């Protein structure tokens, strides 16, 4: 797991860990970046299944409830299968765009 900081966004890149291990590690280290927007980059996986994304749902809900963005980047996912409760995009550019839009919405009181 690689953790990078970019202004108010933490980018977590999955290297070799399984999705379950990655979620556990993020949960353990959560206090380090709980006040930032989070991008989880899992593009190194050959295929991203719905069950993989569901593993992040509890963490995503907790983070979004605290008024911060949580976005998963997965270029090998079937986006039609992804639940509406979690944001999954195919590229880092789109992840940053989503965060930018959500920050504007929060600033406007939405």
Secondary structure, DSSP 8 states (H G I E B T S, - for coil): -EEEEETTEEEEE--SS-HHHHHHHHHHHHHHHTTSEEEEE-TTSS-B-HHHHHTTHHHHHHHHHTT--EEEE-TTB-GGGS-TTSEEESSHHHHHHHHHHHHHHHHTT-
